[in-house]
């Protein structure tokens, strides 16, 4: 279950975690900790070996488990930068540093990535950052990200790997801590077509803009093991920052619309395609309703003459989607059509006009 909270106050700064630390085993005869990142399957896409991610781990003794005793957990691995090792070992670990499984006890792992070869965020005015929190209402990854300051950031968070005590080897995975990343923002795509092959007519898409979208939010994992419907005791929440309903351009590159079948706007033309998950159907303020503004040109050619008719269509997002959710791709299908010019011929009846009597002598 995923919840979206919409507030008028700015999103609060993320609290730092309280670090009750235990010294990790760095060198002994125990097995080295590695990460088991999921490769491409029928339901997943490749996590590129050029990517990196950050990981934390918390320690509990063998007689305790994460769900029941998470407040007792001690930090074991702190914000370790994990990358694929190119030494032929086919492993994911921190370069230049080795962690080993504790001789007694178990570890619970957290991880995030930006789906690229670094973890850099433009701090900006919103103080963008990702961290780990361990407090009363939030045990896990927390983040504050403004997509105006960090456009198209693909924020990934891995499923929490609870109570691990050794490297595992699940089907289709490498040997290591199971690390399955999931998209935590929403993806948008536009597809376009013309309704028919109109003689002497050409369509050109000039731009697509979103108006009054939220572009900044705080994300948090929270533990709620007793709440029904929460998967594995983990809930995810977004708190939208205030004053962030602005115009965001999807594309501003002219594109000829030539097909009568839907064709995706090419990725090269996409200026903004990742967006904050947010609610639309619940917005009742007319001044805050998110809209799509589509600007296009219809060119008419008659003989050697051409006429360009520049048009703008405005569409309410909530007429098509109630909300955007984490990890979902929303496809808008734009069908460009014309109202055919038709003639309605009629002939008015003859109106009788009579002269006065004419006397013929």
C-alpha positions in Angstrom: 0.0 0.0 0.0 1.4 3.4 -1.0 0.1 6.6 0.5 0.5 10.2 -0.8 0.3 13.1 1.6 -0.3 16.6 0.3 0.5 19.5 2.6 0.7 23.3 2.4 3.8 23.6 4.4 7.2 22.9 2.9 8.4 19.4 3.4 10.4 19.1 6.6 14.1 18.4 6.4 15.0 14.8 6.9 16.1 13.8 10.3 19.5 12.2 10.7 19.5 8.7 12.0 20.6 7.8 15.5 23.7 5.7 15.1 24.1 3.0 17.6 27.0 1.4 15.8 28.7 -1.9 15.9 32.1 -2.3 14.4 31.9 -4.5 11.3 34.2 -7.4 10.8 36.7 -6.3 8.2 39.1 -9.2 8.1 38.7 -12.8 9.3 38.0 -16.2 8.0 34.2 -15.4 7.6 32.6 -15.0 4.2 32.9 -11.7 2.4 29.6 -9.7 2.0 28.7 -9.2 -1.6 25.5 -7.9 -3.3 23.1 -10.0 -5.4 21.8 -7.4 -7.9 19.0 -8.7 -10.1 19.7 -8.9 -13.8 17.2 -8.6 -16.6 14.2 -11.1 -16.5 10.7 -11.1 -17.8 9.6 -8.7 -15.0 12.9 -6.7 -14.5 15.3 -4.7 -16.6 19.0 -4.7 -16.4 20.7 -2.8 -13.6 23.8 -1.7 -15.6 27.2 -2.8 -14.4 28.3 0.8 -14.9 25.8 1.9 -12.2 26.6 2.4 -8.5 24.4 2.3 -5.4 24.7 3.1 -1.7 24.0 0.6 1.0 23.5 0.5 4.8 23.2 -2.6 7.0 22.0 -3.0 10.6 23.1 -5.7 13.0 21.0 -7.8 15.4 22.0 -10.9 17.4 20.7 -14.3 16.4 17.9 -14.3 19.0 16.3 -11.2 17.5 14.7 -10.3 14.2 14.2 -7.0 12.4 10.4 -6.7 12.5 10.2 -7.4 16.3 13.4 -5.7 17.4 14.4 -3.0 14.9 14.8 -0.4 17.6 17.7 -2.5 19.0 19.5 -2.7 15.7 23.0 -1.3 15.5 24.6 0.2 12.4 27.1 -2.2 10.7 27.6 -0.7 7.2 27.2 3.0 6.8 26.5 4.5 3.3 28.9 2.2 1.5 29.3 3.0 -2.2 28.8 -0.3 -4.1 29.9 -0.9 -7.6 30.5 -3.8 -10.0 34.0 -5.2 -9.8 35.8 -5.4 -13.1 38.5 -7.8 -11.8 36.7 -10.9 -13.2 35.0 -11.8 -9.8 31.5 -10.9 -11.1 30.6 -9.3 -7.8 29.1 -6.1 -6.4 31.0 -4.6 -3.4 32.7 -1.5 -2.2 36.0 -0.9 -4.1 39.0 -1.0 -1.9 37.1 -2.2 1.2 35.8 -5.6 2.3 33.0 -6.4 4.8 32.5 -9.8 6.3 29.4 -11.5 7.7 29.4 -11.4 11.5 30.2 -14.6 13.2 27.0 -14.4 15.2 23.9 -12.4 14.4 22.3 -11.2 11.2 22.1 -8.1 9.1 19.3 -6.1 7.5 20.2 -4.2 4.3 19.0 -1.0 2.7 20.1 0.4 -0.7 19.3 3.1 -3.2 20.6 4.2 -6.6 20.1 7.0 -9.1 20.4 4.4 -11.9 23.7 5.9 -13.2 27.4 5.8 -12.5 27.3 8.2 -9.6 25.2 9.3 -6.6 25.5 13.0 -7.3 22.5 15.2 -6.7 22.4 19.0 -7.3 21.8 20.2 -3.7 20.0 23.3 -5.0 17.7 25.5 -2.9 15.7 22.4 -1.8 18.7 20.8 -0.1 18.3 17.6 -2.2 19.7 14.5 -0.5 19.2 10.8 0.3 19.9 9.3 3.7 19.0 6.5 6.2 16.7 7.2 9.1 16.1 5.0 12.2 13.5 6.6 14.4 10.0 6.1 15.7 8.1 6.5 12.4 10.7 6.0 9.8 13.1 3.1 9.5 14.8 3.1 6.1 15.7 5.2 3.1 14.6 8.8 3.2 15.1 11.4 0.4 14.2 14.9 -0.6 14.4 15.4 -4.3 13.4 18.4 -6.5 13.1 17.3 -10.1 13.3 20.9 -11.3 16.8 21.0 -9.8 17.5 17.3 -10.7 15.5 16.6 -13.9 14.9 13.0 -14.9 16.5 11.6 -11.8 15.6 7.9 -11.8 15.4 7.3 -8.0 15.6 3.6 -7.2 15.2 1.9 -3.8 15.8 -1.7 -3.2 13.5 -4.0 -1.3 14.7 -4.2 2.4 16.7 -7.4 2.8 15.8 -8.5 6.3 17.7 -10.8 8.7 20.4 -12.0 6.3 23.2 -14.1 7.6 25.0 -15.2 4.5 25.3 -14.6 0.8 22.4 -16.1 -1.2 22.1 -17.4 -4.7 18.5 -17.0 -5.9 17.5 -17.9 -9.4 18.7 -15.3 -12.0 20.7 -13.5 -9.3 24.4 -13.4 -8.5 25.6 -14.7 -5.2 25.2 -12.0 -2.5 22.7 -9.9 -0.6 19.4 -9.9 -2.6 19.1 -6.4 -4.0 16.1 -5.8 -6.2 15.7 -2.1 -7.1 12.3 -0.5 -7.9 11.5 2.8 -9.5 10.1 5.3 -6.9 9.1 8.1 -9.3 6.6 8.0 -12.2 7.5 7.8 -15.9 5.5 9.6 -18.6 5.4 8.9 -22.3 3.4 10.5 -25.2 2.3 8.7 -28.3 1.0 10.5 -31.3 -0.9 9.8 -34.5 -3.2 11.4 -37.0 -6.7 10.1 -37.3 -6.6 9.8 -41.1 -4.6 10.6 -44.1 -6.0 14.0 -44.8 -5.4 15.2 -48.4 -3.3 18.3 -48.5 -2.9 18.4 -44.7 0.2 18.0 -42.5 0.4 17.9 -38.7 3.4 19.0 -36.7 3.7 18.7 -32.9 5.5 21.9 -31.6 5.5 21.3 -27.8 3.9 19.5 -24.9 3.9 21.2 -21.4 2.5 20.2 -18.1 1.1 23.0 -16.0 0.7 23.0 -12.2 2.6 19.8 -11.5 4.4 19.2 -8.2 8.1 18.7 -8.8 9.5 18.3 -5.2 8.7 15.8 -2.5 10.1 13.9 0.5 10.1 10.1 0.2 10.3 7.8 3.2 10.2 4.1 4.0 8.5 3.4 7.2 8.0 0.2 9.2 4.4 -0.7 10.1 4.4 -4.4 10.7 1.0 -4.4 12.4 -0.8 -2.6 9.7 -2.9 -4.8 7.3 -2.0 -4.6 3.7 1.5 -3.3 4.2 3.9 -5.6 2.4 6.6 -7.1 4.6 5.8 -4.4 7.2 7.1 -1.6 4.9 5.1 1.4 3.9 6.2 4.1 1.5 5.1 7.7 1.6 5.5 10.9 -0.4 5.0 14.3 1.1 4.7 17.0 -1.6 6.5 20.3 -1.0 4.3 23.4 -1.1 4.4 26.0 -3.9 5.7 23.6 -6.4 2.9 23.4 -9.0 4.7 24.8 -12.0 5.1 24.3 -15.8 7.3 21.4 -16.8 8.1 20.9 -20.4 7.9 17.4 -21.8 9.2 18.3 -25.3 9.7 21.4 -27.2 11.2 19.9 -30.4 9.0 20.0 -33.5 7.9 16.6 -34.7 6.1 15.7 -37.9 3.1 13.5 -37.3 2.9 11.2 -40.3 1.5 7.9 -39.1 -2.1 6.8 -38.6 -0.8 4.4 -35.9 0.4 5.5 -32.5 4.1 6.3 -32.5 6.0 7.2 -29.3 7.6 10.6 -29.2 11.3 9.7 -29.7 13.4 9.7 -26.5 15.8 12.2 -28.1 12.9 14.7 -28.1 11.9 14.1 -24.4 13.1 17.0 -22.3 11.3 15.8 -19.1 9.9 12.3 -18.6 10.3 11.4 -14.9 7.9 13.1 -12.5 6.9 13.0 -8.8 4.1 10.6 -7.9 1.0 12.7 -7.1 -2.8 12.8 -6.9 -5.0 14.6 -9.5 -8.5 13.5 -8.8 -8.4 14.9 -5.3 -7.4 18.4 -6.4 -10.5 20.6 -6.4 -9.0 24.1 -6.5 -9.5 25.3 -10.1 -6.2 27.2 -9.9 -4.3 24.0 -8.9 -5.6 21.5 -11.5 -2.8 19.9 -13.5 -3.2 20.3 -17.3 -1.4 19.3 -20.5 -0.9 22.0 -23.1 -0.3 20.7 -26.6 0.8 23.1 -29.3 0.7 21.9 -32.9 0.5 23.2 -36.4 -1.8 22.1 -39.2 -0.5 23.0 -42.7 -2.9 23.1 -45.6 -1.5 23.1 -49.1 -3.7 24.1 -52.0 -2.0 24.4 -55.4 1.2 26.4 -54.6 -0.3 28.0 -51.5 0.1 26.9 -47.9 -1.7 28.0 -44.8 -0.3 27.3 -41.3 -2.9 27.1 -38.6 -1.2 27.1 -35.1 -3.4 25.5 -32.5 -3.3 24.8 -28.7 -5.3 22.1 -26.9 -5.5 22.1 -23.1 -6.4 18.8 -21.3 -7.0 18.1 -17.7 -4.7 15.3 -16.5 -7.3 14.0 -14.0 -9.7 13.3 -16.9 -7.4 10.4 -17.9 -5.5 9.4 -14.7 -6.6 9.8 -11.1 -3.0 9.8 -9.9 0.6 8.9 -10.8 2.0 6.1 -8.6 5.6 4.9 -7.9 7.1 2.6 -10.5 4.4 3.1 -13.1 4.7 4.5 -16.7 1.8 6.6 -17.9 1.2 6.7 -21.6 -0.8 9.6 -23.1 -2.1 8.9 -26.6 -2.7 12.0 -28.7 -4.9 11.5 -31.8 -4.8 14.5 -34.1 -8.0 15.0 -36.1 -9.8 17.5 -38.2 -13.4 18.5 -38.4 -14.2 17.8 -42.0 -15.7 20.8 -43.9 -19.1 19.7 -45.3 -21.6 21.7 -47.3 -25.3 21.8 -46.5 -26.9 23.0 -49.7 -30.5 24.3 -50.0 -32.4 26.5 -52.3 -34.7 29.0 -50.8 -38.2 28.9 -52.3 -39.1 31.6 -54.8 -40.7 34.5 -53.1 -43.7 35.6 -55.0 -43.8 39.4 -55.6 -47.0 40.5 -57.3 -47.6 43.7 -59.1 -50.8 45.6 -58.7 -53.4 45.0 -61.3 -52.3 45.8 -64.7 -55.1 46.8 -67.1 -54.5 45.9 -70.7 -56.7 47.9 -73.1 
